[in-house]
Amino acid sequence: MVPVGEGQGLSLVREESVVAALWRTLSGAWDEARPFDGSYDHDSARSTSALIDEAILRLLLNGLEDKVIARRLDISLRTCQRRIADLMDALGARTRLQAGYVLGQRARTGERRAA
């Protein structure tokens, strides 16, 4: 069983060559996996969060829809929408147009802070 492309659901794969290729790929990935030590580095998490926010802003500025951004970043649509709302709030923007304008002004003045 494998996920169906863009939609929801699963597809049953019976072709032996496809199943063998999937098995090799997943086994190889598992062999390369490292144990998760369970530790939490607050600075690292904050840095990762900032990178995600920058990616969201970049994709928004390129005109992508929320669902496309969520899919590209492998996050849920609701999480994507919440982060966009948080970014707009941090920018002091009530609309996406206003957020784009604020970001454009910051880029013109050389301000590096995204939100």
JOHUVEN-V987598 format. One line per field, one symbol per residue. ss: DSSP state (h for helix, s for strand, l for the rest). psi: psi as a letter, one per 20 degrees, with the letter a starting at -180 (. if undefined). Layout:
BEGIN
ss: ???
psi: ???
END
This chain:
BEGIN
ss: lssllllllssllllhhhhhhhhhhhhhhhhhlllllllllhhhhhhhhhhhhhhhhhhhhllllhhhhhhhhlllhhhhhhhhhhhhhhhllllhhhhhhhhhhhhhhllllll
psi: pqqpdhaqrqpppiohhgggggggghggghhiqqqpiiqpoghgggggghhggggggghghjjqqghgggghilrqgggghghgggghghikpirhghghgghgghghijpipg.
END
